[in-house]
């Protein structure tokens, strides 16, 4: 074999050898990559899991934040609705009270002055209250003070722009009274609380639970038939007189407006 033929054969094998090396290189590369991937897989899984957890955390965080924001907005809306509801109820009650005052003013035979309660002593509420009318408004001592629900008391002291009212619940208060059915005369005395006592009712008097008690009209202060309260208890253990309890027809702390009976027309 001459040199020329030998050189030609070498040229023929060279590409095959190169191709073989390349193939082996690729195979080893794939094997290396495969082994590397196998080694890195746990790390990749951990990174992937951590990333997902972080994503879920932030998603949850912003979701909760948004929910809290909506809840706060809803709470404020509910509070506003409650406030409006209470305000509307107060306005309805006030309007109803004013209507009752106007109706009583139209029906009464007496000239009256409407006044607002300006002070109630929370520590001693059943003795006196203050009203925002006085001498400048024509108020005088011993004028009767009432509401559509019942008698409140009498004007005790009068000043230029305000007066004090002694309540019928006062320990010092004694009011001539009569039963609606029997016309039995008695004395209604205050006890310093919302309960009143009906005194000097003999045991055989025709008086019953639920009877309404009114002013008798024989007093210089109260005109006849002003409502005082309702009998809630009767005790007949005493041989001479019944022990009778009369409940005040209103709550002292709910008094806002009162009417002062000025004079008979």
C-alpha positions in Angstrom: 0.0 0.0 0.0 1.5 3.2 -1.1 1.5 6.4 1.0 -1.2 7.9 -1.0 -3.7 5.1 -0.4 -2.7 5.0 3.3 -3.4 8.7 3.7 -6.8 8.3 2.0 -7.8 5.6 4.5 -6.8 7.8 7.4 -9.0 10.6 6.0 -11.9 8.1 5.9 -11.6 6.9 9.5 -11.0 10.3 11.0 -14.6 11.6 10.7 -15.9 8.3 12.2 -13.5 8.6 15.2 -14.6 12.2 15.7 -18.2 11.2 15.5 -17.6 8.4 17.9 -15.9 10.8 20.4 -18.7 13.3 20.0 -21.3 10.6 20.6 -19.5 9.4 23.7 -19.2 13.0 24.9 -22.9 13.5 24.5 -23.7 10.2 26.3 -21.4 11.1 29.2 -22.9 14.6 29.2 -26.4 13.3 29.4 -25.3 10.9 32.1 -23.7 13.7 34.0 -26.7 15.9 33.6 -29.0 13.0 34.7 -26.9 12.4 37.8 -26.7 16.1 38.5 -30.5 16.4 38.2 -30.9 13.5 40.5 -28.7 15.1 43.1 -30.3 18.5 42.8 -33.9 17.2 42.7 -34.4 17.3 46.5 -33.0 20.8 46.6 -35.3 21.9 43.7 -38.3 20.3 45.5 -37.5 22.1 48.7 -37.1 25.4 46.8 -40.3 24.9 45.0 -42.2 24.0 48.2 -40.7 27.0 50.0 -41.6 29.3 47.1 -45.2 27.9 47.0 -45.5 28.3 50.8 -44.3 31.9 50.6 -46.7 32.6 47.8 -49.5 31.0 49.8 -48.5 33.0 52.9 -48.6 36.3 51.0 -51.8 35.4 49.2 -53.4 34.5 52.6 -52.0 37.7 54.2 -53.4 40.0 51.6 -56.7 38.0 51.5 -57.0 38.3 55.3 -56.1 42.0 55.1 -58.8 42.5 52.5 -61.3 40.6 54.5 -60.5 42.7 57.6 -60.9 45.8 55.6 -64.3 44.7 54.4 -65.3 43.6 57.9 -64.3 47.0 59.3 -66.3 48.7 56.5 -69.3 46.5 57.3 -69.0 47.1 61.0 -69.0 50.9 60.5 -72.0 50.5 58.2 -73.8 48.5 60.9 -72.9 51.0 63.6 -74.2 53.8 61.4 -77.4 51.9 60.9 -77.8 51.3 64.6 -77.1 55.0 65.3 -79.7 56.1 62.7 -82.2 53.5 64.1 -81.8 54.8 67.7 -81.9 58.4 66.5 -85.1 57.7 64.6 -86.7 56.0 67.6 -85.7 58.9 69.8 -87.3 61.3 67.3 -90.4 59.2 67.1 -90.7 59.1 70.9 -90.1 62.8 71.2 -92.7 63.6 68.5 -95.2 61.3 70.2 -94.5 63.0 73.5 -95.0 66.4 72.0 -98.2 65.3 70.4 -99.5 64.1 73.8 -98.6 67.5 75.3 -100.4 69.4 72.6 -103.5 67.1 72.9 -103.6 67.6 76.6 -103.1 71.3 76.2 -106.1 71.4 73.9 -108.3 69.3 76.1 -107.5 70.8 79.5 -109.6 73.4 81.1 -106.6 75.2 82.4 -104.0 77.5 81.0 -100.7 75.7 81.0 -97.0 76.4 80.4 -94.8 73.8 78.9 -91.3 73.5 80.5 -88.3 71.3 80.1 -86.7 69.4 82.9 -83.3 70.9 83.3 -81.9 68.8 86.2 -82.6 65.5 88.0 -80.3 64.6 90.9 -79.3 61.0 90.1 -78.4 60.4 93.8 -81.8 61.7 95.1 -84.1 61.7 92.1 -87.5 61.3 93.9 -87.4 64.5 96.0 -87.1 67.5 93.6 -86.3 68.3 90.0 -85.5 71.6 88.2 -87.4 73.1 85.2 -86.3 75.9 82.8 -89.2 78.2 83.6 -89.5 80.8 86.4 -90.8 84.2 87.4 -90.2 85.7 84.0 -92.5 83.0 82.5 -95.3 83.6 85.0 -94.5 80.6 87.2 -95.6 80.9 90.9 -95.1 78.8 94.0 -97.5 75.8 94.5 -98.6 75.6 90.8 -99.3 72.0 89.9 -96.9 70.3 87.6 -98.0 67.3 85.4 -97.5 65.3 82.3 -99.8 63.4 80.0 -99.0 60.3 82.1 -99.8 61.8 85.5 -99.1 64.3 88.2 -95.4 65.2 88.8 -95.6 67.5 91.8 -95.9 71.2 92.7 -93.7 74.2 92.2 -91.6 74.6 95.4 -89.2 77.5 94.7 -89.3 80.0 91.9 -86.4 82.0 90.5 -86.1 84.3 87.5 -85.4 81.7 84.8 -85.9 78.4 86.6 -87.9 76.7 89.3 -87.6 73.6 91.6 -90.5 71.1 91.7 -91.3 69.0 94.7 -92.3 65.6 93.4 -95.3 63.6 94.6 -92.7 60.8 95.4 -90.9 63.1 97.9 -91.0 62.0 101.6 -92.5 65.5 102.3 -95.3 65.1 99.8 -99.0 64.5 100.8 -101.7 64.7 98.2 -105.5 64.5 98.7 -106.7 61.6 96.5 -109.7 59.6 95.5 -110.4 56.2 94.0 -112.0 56.2 90.5 -114.8 53.8 91.5 -115.7 54.4 95.1 -114.7 58.1 95.4 -113.2 57.2 98.7 -111.0 60.1 100.0 -107.5 59.4 101.1 -104.0 60.8 101.4 -101.3 59.8 98.9 -97.9 60.0 100.5 -94.5 59.9 98.9 -91.8 57.4 100.1 -88.7 58.7 98.4 -89.0 56.2 95.6 -91.4 55.2 92.8 -93.9 53.6 95.1 -96.6 55.7 96.8 -98.8 54.9 99.8 -102.5 55.4 99.9 -103.3 56.1 103.6 -106.4 56.3 105.8 -108.5 53.8 103.8 -110.7 51.9 106.2 -110.7 48.1 105.9 -114.3 47.9 104.6 -113.7 50.4 101.8 -114.6 49.3 98.3 -111.2 49.5 96.7 -109.5 46.9 94.5 -106.3 46.1 92.8 -105.9 48.0 89.5 -108.1 50.9 90.6 -106.9 54.2 89.3 -106.2 57.0 91.8 -106.9 60.7 91.0 -106.6 64.1 92.8 -109.7 64.8 94.8 -109.9 68.5 93.9 -110.2 69.7 97.5 -106.6 70.8 97.6 -105.5 74.4 96.8 -102.7 73.0 94.7 -104.2 70.2 92.5 -107.3 70.5 90.5 -109.8 67.5 90.4 -109.2 64.4 88.4 -105.5 64.6 87.7 -104.1 61.1 87.4 -101.8 60.0 90.3 -101.3 56.2 89.7 -102.7 52.7 89.9 -103.2 50.5 92.9 -100.7 47.5 92.7 -101.0 46.0 96.2 -103.5 45.9 99.1 -102.8 44.6 102.6 -105.8 44.2 105.0 -104.0 42.8 108.0 -104.5 46.0 110.0 -107.8 46.1 111.8 -108.6 49.7 111.0 -106.8 50.7 107.8 -105.8 49.0 104.6 -102.2 49.3 103.5 -102.4 50.3 99.9 -99.5 50.7 97.4 -99.8 52.9 94.3 -97.3 52.8 91.5 -96.1 55.9 89.8 -97.3 56.0 86.2 -94.0 57.1 84.7 -90.2 56.8 85.1 -88.7 59.9 86.8 -85.6 59.6 84.7 -87.6 59.7 81.5 -89.1 63.1 82.3 -88.2 65.6 79.6 -91.1 68.0 79.3 -93.7 68.9 81.9 -96.8 71.2 82.1 -97.4 73.8 84.8 -101.0 74.5 85.4 -101.1 78.3 85.6 -104.7 79.1 86.4 -108.3 78.2 85.9 -110.0 80.0 83.0 
